[in-house]
Structure formats: C-alpha cells, structure tokens
Amino acid sequence: MQPLYIHNSLSRKKELFEAINPPHVGMYVCGPTVYSNVHLGNVRTFLSFDVIYRYLEFIGYKVRYVRNITDVGHLVGDTDEGEDKIGKIARLQKIEPMEVVQKYTNDFHDVMRVFNILPPSIEPTATGHIIEQISSIKKIIENGYAYLVNGSVYFSVRKFSEDYPYGELSGRKIDELMNNTRDLDGQSDKRDPLDFALWKNADDSHLMRWPSPWGIGFPGWHLECSVMSTKYLGEEFDIHGGGMDLKFPHHECEIAQNIGANKNPNPIRYWIHGNMLTVNGRKMAKSEGNGFTPEELITGNHKLLERGYSPMTVRFFMLMGHYASTLDFSNDALQAAEKGLKKLCKGIDTLIKLSGGKVPNENVDINAFKEKCYNAMNDDFNTPVLIATLFDGIKTINATAEKIIELSQNQIDQLLKIYVDFVEHVLGIEWDTAFKTEEEVSMIMNEVNLVEQLVNLRSELKENKDWDNADKIRNILSEFGITIKDSKEGSTWSHE
C-alpha cells in the first residue's frame, strides 16, 4: 500500500496516515441538523467525505463510517440560549418535533442518493443516545470539569485548561477568547462566559425534554458528537471530519468533552475540515439567502441560475476544487464542469470501444499513469490533480482511436480498469448516466420517494406485528435491487 498523507487540522500540516488498528479505520463526520431542506453547501461537505470514505475503502481499509443526525439540542444561533431549531419549526407549524425530523431526514437521504453519496456504516441520532449523554456528563462532573446550576450542567473551560490545552484545533487562546467575550449579564447560569452547556434545564414550553439526575432537560449540542463517536469508534479513533465552520466552537468543545470524560489526551488522530461553497465570494448558507436546494440547481429554478445542471455535473464541479479550498459557484464554473465531464465520459466510451493489438506500445507507460492517479489521491485526497491526470490520459485514448498510436489489448484493458476504478469507484461519477434530462432526474426523485414510502409502510406493519405483509414489501423491493437494513435507529435502504 502506497503512503497516504492527510492534512491534519490539529497540527496544521500534512501527516502520514497511520491507522490505529489497520486495516480498520474509524471515521466520524458531523451530520445535518434536520430542521430544513439540505442546500448545496451541505452537499459539498458530505460529498468531500464521501470521496475520502470511497478512497480509504478502495486502497484496502475497512472503514466504519459514522455520520450523525442532530435531532435535538442545536439551538437557534448556535448558542447555549434560545429555542431548539427543530422545536421552533414544530411550534410554528403546530406539529410534533419528530415530524419535522422525519421530513427533513428523508429529504437529506433523498439528496444524498441523487448525488451518489454513499450511506455511512452507522447513522445515529442524538435523541437515540440520551442515556449515553447523561452517562458522559456524570463522568465529566466526577473528573471535575463540569458544574451544576439550577438544573443545568456546564463545562468549565477554565478548569479544563489548567490540565489540558484548550483551543489547539482552532488556534485560539483562552486570554484572546476572554477578550472577545462579553461579561455575563447576571441572566446566565454560567460561571464563566467561555463555559458551554452539557445539559440544559427545560421548562414546560420546551417540546423536547427528558428526565435526568439534574432535572428535566435536554443535552447540549456539542455533547452528542462526543458521545456517539466514542460509542461506535472507541475513546481513540482515526478521523473526525466536518465543515470548516464547525471547527470552533463545536469541534473544540468535542475535544474538551472527550478528554474531560475519558482523560485520553489524544482522542482523535486526524482532524479533516471541508471548506465552504461560496456564491460571488459570500458563504452559501440559508441565512445569506443564496443557498440553492438541489432541486433548484437541477431544474434551474432559481434567480441566480441560467439553467439546470445534472447531478453528476454538480458532483464533478465540486470535485474540481480541493476539499480544503473555498469553491466559488457561478454559472460559468458549472458550464465548464459540464464541458469537462462530457469530455471525460466521451473518452471512457471511446476506450470501451477500442480494440488493440498483441504487442505493447513501449512508449506508453500505463503503470506510470496509474501511479500518478494514486499519487494525486495520496496527497491529501487531491481530486483536482486526479481529474487533471485523467484528462491527460484522454489524449492517449483519442490518439489510439485516431490510429496515431497503437496500444495492445492488454494496455487498453489496464487503462479501462484505471478509469473505472478512479472515475466510478473513487470519484463516484456515474458516467453512463451523467447527463440525465430534468425529466429523468424528476423521475429518479419520484422513485426514491416511492421507495421511502414503502420502507416507512413496512416499518408501520412491523410495529403492528403484521410480519407477513412487511416481508412481502421487503421481497418486492429486493426484486428491484433494493436492500433494507434494520437497526435500533429504524430502517434504511440502499440500491445495488
């Protein structure tokens, strides 16, 4: 196996990747807060880690990929005060919070499938791990890094910083953080402005709340990721990923919680952060009013769009930028990506139709070409360099088709395998369906929705102990290549 180098956000430099327990790799990525539709900025983050997941598996690692669903505790404004984002939508629409969660979790899964983003190995939810979160808080209190005030529990950043560094990931220092923090106004239970909530006391107006040793309440936003990552990957694991905007305070608080509960000073080996998708230099986000939904981008139904683009064009556009670099959206950029993807797809189609001779062309080094492809991905998953390398290979393919050079059949077969491996399996590009029409994409979305409805119906039948009809639905879906996976979190599906 060739060496893989990853830029570690914690050390701020590229490091040789060495798994803790090879060939097994544990990777945790912060998932969505399911209170609204997914926008393209979110898609870029999950697509980046999809490629990382694909490549690690491709080079022989057995990856346990955990990506959570945040369905409680993420408050409006990303602070420790205010209303839960999901609870707010539920209150305004006068529905149950879990209806909000189900609707937008389904939307998230639909979007991931449209862009050919693989499902994780485990997709835990915050509400499904309340007991574990309470247990973790107890340990943090016992270790002296948290305190109880009026039914809420807060993590003491200053106390923690006496024993362990705080702020290493984001490069922030305690004194600088204090200078940028307003003094407490007497209305907060915190002893220190830097402290953050592990458990929040909740009154009757709060829709999602649970009993705990400290009273009725709900967990803090940061806690769920610490708890679920360590539960499924261990107190020390290989990779933690997420968007750049989560580096502080979310990921910084995660590190403090992990250490505070388990006293392991190095809980995560490699931190990886994906950068933003911008529109005319501004971050793409719901709050900015420039966040496209995938449907808008595919159909072209948005004031900033000249027309619609296929899902594979959008995927290819995102892969043309390195995951750690800002990627600026524009119609020109998408049209350039579309043109490039067509060239790549045409080259692969040409390669499939080629027939060669028996004698190898000594002037064409297929192994060197393959090594360049590996070198690109081994250099911190550098998809732009990989794509440029694949385009270089198209020149050889076209020269062969035009009888300028001749390759042996063995060389053609090797070249085709390289393109299938790196375009389909690593980059996740479905070249044979890369340019579906808007109607075809709409059809796919409808088919996905139909499968979701059947899976949900099967779950209802199981709850009612109607096993025969539940099995019939499983068997029908199986005939169409749909596999259902049952777990404590519910049922998920995948297509072969």
C-alpha positions in Angstrom: 0.0 0.0 0.0 1.4 3.4 -1.0 1.7 6.0 1.8 -1.3 8.3 2.2 -0.8 11.9 3.6 -3.6 13.8 5.2 -3.6 17.5 6.2 -4.4 17.4 9.9 -6.2 20.5 11.1 -4.9 19.9 14.6 -1.2 20.1 13.6 -1.8 22.3 10.6 0.4 20.2 8.4 0.3 17.1 6.2 1.0 13.9 8.1 1.5 10.3 7.1 -1.8 8.4 7.7 -1.3 5.5 10.1 -4.4 3.7 11.2 -4.7 2.9 14.9 -5.8 -0.7 14.2 -5.1 -1.5 10.5 -6.8 -2.4 8.2 -9.7 -1.0 10.2 -10.3 2.8 10.2 -12.8 4.7 12.3 -14.2 7.9 10.8 -16.8 10.2 12.3 -18.3 13.1 10.4 -20.8 15.7 11.8 -24.1 15.2 10.0 -27.0 17.6 9.4 -29.4 19.3 11.9 -32.7 18.2 10.3 -34.9 21.3 10.5 -34.9 22.4 6.9 -34.0 21.2 3.4 -30.4 20.5 2.5 -28.6 23.2 0.5 -25.6 22.8 -1.8 -23.1 24.0 0.8 -24.1 21.0 2.9 -23.9 18.7 -0.1 -20.3 19.7 -0.7 -19.2 18.8 2.8 -20.8 15.3 2.7 -19.6 14.8 -0.9 -16.0 15.5 0.2 -16.1 12.9 2.9 -17.9 10.5 0.6 -14.7 10.6 -1.6 -12.5 10.2 1.4 -14.6 7.2 2.5 -14.5 5.7 -1.0 -10.7 6.1 -1.4 -9.9 4.6 2.0 -12.0 1.6 1.1 -10.5 1.5 -2.4 -7.0 1.2 -1.1 -7.9 -1.7 1.2 -9.0 -0.2 4.6 -12.2 -1.5 6.3 -13.9 1.8 7.3 -16.5 2.2 9.9 -18.0 5.5 8.8 -20.3 7.1 11.4 -22.3 10.2 10.5 -24.9 11.5 12.9 -28.3 13.1 12.6 -28.8 16.1 15.0 -32.4 16.0 16.1 -32.3 17.8 19.4 -30.1 20.3 21.3 -29.0 22.6 18.4 -30.3 25.9 19.5 -31.1 28.9 17.3 -27.9 31.0 16.8 -25.7 28.0 17.7 -25.5 29.3 21.3 -26.5 27.9 24.7 -29.5 30.1 24.9 -32.8 30.3 23.0 -35.0 27.8 21.3 -34.2 24.5 19.7 -34.1 24.8 15.9 -36.3 21.7 15.4 -38.6 22.7 18.3 -39.1 26.1 16.8 -40.3 24.7 13.5 -42.6 22.3 15.2 -44.1 25.0 17.4 -44.7 27.3 14.4 -46.2 24.5 12.3 -48.1 23.0 15.3 -46.7 19.5 14.7 -44.6 17.1 16.6 -40.8 17.7 16.6 -40.3 14.2 15.3 -42.5 15.0 12.3 -40.0 17.8 11.4 -37.1 15.4 12.0 -38.6 12.7 9.8 -39.5 15.0 6.9 -36.0 16.6 6.7 -34.1 13.4 7.4 -36.0 11.8 4.4 -35.1 14.9 2.3 -31.4 14.6 3.3 -31.3 10.9 2.4 -33.0 11.6 -1.0 -30.5 14.3 -1.8 -27.5 12.1 -0.9 -28.8 9.4 -3.3 -29.3 11.8 -6.1 -25.6 12.9 -5.9 -24.4 9.3 -5.5 -23.2 9.9 -1.9 -22.8 6.6 -0.1 -24.6 6.0 3.2 -22.4 5.7 6.3 -21.9 2.5 8.2 -23.9 3.9 11.2 -26.1 6.9 11.3 -27.0 7.5 15.0 -29.3 10.2 16.3 -28.9 12.5 19.3 -32.4 11.5 20.7 -31.4 7.9 20.4 -28.5 8.4 22.8 -29.8 10.4 25.7 -28.8 7.7 28.2 -25.2 7.7 26.9 -25.1 11.5 27.0 -26.2 11.6 30.6 -23.6 8.9 31.5 -20.9 11.0 29.8 -21.9 14.1 31.8 -21.7 12.2 35.0 -18.1 11.2 34.2 -17.1 14.8 33.3 -18.6 16.0 36.6 -16.7 13.3 38.5 -13.5 14.4 36.8 -14.0 17.9 38.0 -14.6 19.7 34.7 -18.3 20.5 34.9 -20.7 22.1 37.5 -24.5 22.1 38.1 -26.5 25.3 38.3 -30.3 25.4 38.6 -30.8 22.1 36.8 -28.3 22.9 34.0 -24.8 21.4 33.7 -21.9 23.5 32.2 -18.4 22.5 31.1 -15.8 24.6 32.9 -13.3 25.6 30.1 -11.0 27.4 32.5 -10.8 24.5 34.9 -10.2 22.1 32.0 -7.4 24.4 30.6 -5.5 24.0 33.9 -4.9 20.4 33.0 -5.2 20.2 29.2 -4.8 22.7 26.3 -8.0 24.3 25.0 -8.1 26.0 21.6 -5.4 24.0 19.8 -7.7 23.0 16.9 -8.9 26.5 16.2 -5.7 28.2 17.2 -7.5 30.3 19.8 -6.1 31.1 23.2 -8.0 31.4 26.5 -7.0 35.0 27.0 -7.9 36.0 23.5 -11.3 34.3 23.8 -11.9 36.2 27.1 -11.2 39.5 25.4 -13.7 38.7 22.7 -16.4 37.6 25.1 -18.9 39.8 26.8 -19.2 39.8 30.5 -22.1 37.8 31.9 -25.2 40.0 32.5 -26.5 38.1 35.5 -29.1 36.3 33.5 -26.9 33.4 32.6 -26.2 30.5 35.0 -22.7 30.2 33.6 -19.8 31.0 36.0 -17.6 32.0 33.0 -18.6 33.3 29.5 -16.3 30.6 28.0 -18.3 27.7 29.5 -20.7 25.7 27.5 -23.8 23.6 28.2 -23.7 19.9 28.6 -27.3 19.7 29.8 -29.9 22.4 29.8 -32.8 22.7 32.2 -36.1 22.9 30.3 -39.5 24.2 31.3 -42.9 23.0 30.1 -42.7 25.2 27.0 -39.7 23.2 25.6 -41.1 20.4 23.4 -38.2 18.0 23.6 -37.0 17.2 27.1 -36.0 14.2 29.2 -35.6 13.3 32.9 -32.0 13.3 34.2 -30.3 13.3 37.6 -30.3 17.1 37.4 -33.9 17.6 36.4 -36.0 17.7 33.2 -33.9 19.0 30.3 -32.1 18.2 27.1 -28.4 17.7 26.1 -26.2 20.5 24.7 -25.4 20.5 21.0 -21.7 19.6 21.3 -22.2 16.6 23.5 -23.9 14.3 21.1 -21.0 14.0 18.8 -18.5 13.2 21.6 -20.8 10.5 22.9 -21.8 8.9 19.6 -18.3 9.0 18.1 -16.7 7.3 21.1 -19.5 4.8 21.5 -19.1 3.4 18.0 -15.4 4.1 17.3 -13.8 4.0 20.8 -12.2 6.5 23.1 -9.4 7.0 20.5 -10.2 6.8 16.8 -8.6 7.7 13.4 -10.5 10.5 11.7 -13.0 13.2 12.6 -14.4 15.4 9.9 -16.9 18.2 9.3 -17.3 21.6 7.8 -14.8 24.4 8.4 -17.4 26.4 10.3 -17.6 23.7 12.9 -14.0 24.0 14.0 -14.9 26.5 16.7 -16.7 26.1 19.0 -18.3 22.7 18.1 -15.2 20.6 17.4 -13.1 22.4 20.1 -15.8 21.6 22.6 -15.9 18.0 21.4 -12.2 17.5 22.1 -12.6 19.0 25.6 -15.6 16.7 26.4 -13.8 13.6 25.1 -10.8 14.3 27.2 -12.9 15.5 30.2 -14.9 12.3 30.2 -12.2 9.7 29.4 -8.9 11.5 30.2 -7.3 10.4 26.9 -5.2 13.5 25.8 -5.3 12.4 22.1 -8.8 11.1 21.4 -8.7 11.8 17.6 -5.6 11.2 15.4 -6.6 13.2 12.3 -9.0 16.2 12.0 -10.2 17.0 8.5 -12.2 20.0 7.6 -14.0 20.7 4.3 -14.2 24.3 3.2 -17.1 26.5 2.1 -19.0 26.7 -1.1 -19.4 30.4 -1.9 -21.6 32.5 -4.3 -19.8 35.6 -5.6 -17.4 35.4 -2.7 -20.0 35.0 0.0 -20.6 31.8 2.0 -23.5 29.8 0.6 -26.0 29.5 3.5 -29.7 29.6 4.3 -29.1 32.8 6.4 -27.4 34.5 3.4 -30.4 33.8 1.2 -28.1 32.3 -1.5 -28.4 28.6 -0.6 -29.6 26.6 -3.5 -31.6 23.5 -2.9 -30.5 20.5 -5.1 -33.9 20.6 -6.8 -33.4 24.2 -7.8 -30.0 23.5 -9.2 -31.1 20.6 -11.2 -34.2 22.3 -12.6 -32.6 25.7 -12.9 -35.5 27.2 -10.9 -33.5 30.0 -9.1 -32.9 33.6 -10.0 -29.1 33.1 -9.9 -29.2 30.2 -12.3 -29.2 30.4 -16.1 -30.5 26.8 -16.5 -30.4 23.4 -14.7 -27.5 21.0 -14.4 -27.3 17.3 -14.0 -26.4 15.8 -10.5 -23.2 14.4 -11.9 -22.2 17.8 -13.4 -22.7 19.3 -9.9 -20.7 16.5 -8.3 -17.9 16.9 -10.9 -17.9 20.7 -10.3 -17.3 20.2 -6.6 -14.6 17.6 -7.1 -12.7 20.1 -9.4 -11.8 22.0 -6.2 -9.8 20.6 -3.3 -12.0 19.8 -0.3 -10.0 22.2 1.9 -10.2 25.1 -0.6 -13.1 27.6 -1.0 -15.1 26.8 -4.1 -16.9 29.7 -5.7 -20.2 29.0 -7.5 -21.0 30.5 -10.8 -22.9 29.5 -14.0 -19.6 29.7 -15.9 -17.9 27.3 -13.5 -20.8 24.8 -13.7 -20.8 25.0 -17.5 -17.0 24.5 -17.6 -17.5 21.4 -15.3 -20.3 20.1 -17.6 -18.0 20.5 -20.7 -15.1 18.7 -18.8 -17.4 15.9 -17.7 -18.7 15.3 -21.2 -15.1 15.1 -22.4 -14.3 12.6 -19.7 -17.4 10.5 -20.4 -16.7 10.6 -24.1 -13.2 9.4 -23.6 -14.3 6.4 -21.5 -16.9 5.5 -24.1 -14.2 5.6 -26.7 -11.9 3.5 -24.6 -14.6 0.8 -24.1 -15.0 0.5 -27.9 -11.2 0.3 -28.6 -9.6 -2.9 -29.7 -5.8 -3.3 -29.6 -3.0 -5.5 -30.9 -0.8 -8.1 -29.3 2.4 -6.0 -29.0 2.6 -3.4 -26.2 3.5 0.1 -27.1 6.7 0.7 -25.2 6.3 4.5 -25.4 3.1 4.4 -23.3 3.7 3.6 -19.6 0.3 2.5 -18.2 1.8 1.8 -14.8 3.3 5.3 -14.5 -0.2 6.7 -15.4 -1.8 4.6 -12.7 0.8 5.7 -10.2 0.1 9.4 -11.0 -3.6 8.7 -10.2 -2.7 7.1 -6.8 -0.2 9.9 -6.1 -2.9 12.5 -6.5 -5.2 10.9 -4.1 -2.5 10.0 -1.6 -1.6 13.7 -1.5 -4.5 14.7 0.9 -7.2 13.4 -1.5 -6.3 15.8 -4.2 -9.2 15.3 -6.6 -8.3 18.3 -8.9 -4.9 16.8 -9.6 -6.5 13.4 -10.2 -9.0 14.9 -12.6 -6.2 16.7 -14.5 -4.3 13.3 -14.7 -7.4 11.6 -16.1 -7.7 14.3 -18.7 -4.1 13.7 -19.7 -4.9 10.0 -20.3 -7.8 11.0 -22.6 -5.1 12.3 -25.1 -3.7 8.7 -25.3 -7.2 7.3 -25.8 -8.0 9.7 -28.6 -4.6 9.2 -30.2 -5.3 5.4 -30.2 -8.8 5.9 -31.7 -7.4 8.1 -34.4 -4.7 5.4 -35.3 -1.9 7.9 -34.4 -0.6 5.3 -31.9 -1.4 1.7 -31.3 -1.9 0.0 -27.9 -2.0 -3.7 -27.1 -5.4 -5.1 -25.9 -3.8 -5.7 -22.5 -2.8 -2.0 -22.3 -6.3 -1.0 -23.3 -7.8 -3.3 -20.6 -5.5 -1.9 -18.0 -6.3 1.7 -19.0 -10.1 0.9 -18.8 -9.7 -0.6 -15.3 -7.9 2.6 -14.1 -10.7 4.8 -15.4 -13.4 2.6 -13.9 -11.6 2.5 -10.6 -10.9 6.2 -10.3 -13.9 7.7 -12.0 -16.6 5.4 -10.8 -15.3 3.9 -7.5 -13.2 6.8 -6.2 -14.8 10.0 -7.6 -18.2 8.4 -7.6 -19.1 9.6 -11.1 -21.7 7.6 -12.9 -20.5 8.4 -16.4 -23.2 6.3 -18.2 -26.0 8.4 -16.6 -24.1 11.7 -16.2 -26.4 13.8 -18.3 -29.9 12.7 -17.4 -32.6 15.2 -18.5 -34.6 17.2 -16.0 -37.5 14.8 -16.5 -35.3 11.8 -15.9 -34.0 13.3 -12.7 -37.5 14.1 -11.6 -38.4 10.5 -12.3 -35.5 9.4 -10.1 -36.7 11.6 -7.2 -40.2 10.2 -7.5 -38.8 6.7 -7.5 -36.8 7.5 -4.4 -39.9 8.9 -2.7 -41.9 5.8 -3.6 -39.2 3.5 -2.0 -39.2 5.7 1.1 -42.9 5.4 1.4 -42.7 1.6 1.1 -40.0 1.4 3.6 -42.0 3.5 6.1 -45.1 1.4 5.4 -43.1 -1.7 6.2 -41.9 -0.2 9.5 -45.6 0.6 10.4 -46.5 -3.0 9.6 -43.7 -4.3 11.7 -44.9 -2.1 14.6 -48.3 -3.6 14.2 -46.8 -7.1 14.1 -48.0 -7.7 10.6 -44.9 -9.7 9.7 -46.3 -11.3 6.5 -47.1 -8.0 4.7 -43.8 -6.5 6.0 -41.9 -9.4 4.4 -43.8 -9.0 1.2 -42.7 -5.4 0.9 -39.1 -6.5 1.6 -39.3 -9.2 -1.1 -40.8 -6.8 -3.7 -38.1 -4.2 -3.1 -35.4 -7.0 -3.2 -36.6 -7.9 -6.7 -35.7 -4.3 -7.8 -32.3 -4.5 -6.2 -33.3 -2.6 -3.0 -31.8 -3.9 0.2 -33.4 -2.9 3.5 -31.2 -2.7 6.7 -33.0 -2.7 10.1 -31.4 -1.3 13.2 -32.4 0.3 16.5 -32.5 3.7 14.8 -35.0 2.5 12.2 -34.8 1.1 8.6 -32.6 2.3 5.9 -32.2 1.2 2.3 -29.7 1.0 -0.5 -29.7 0.1 -4.2 -27.3 -2.5 -5.6 
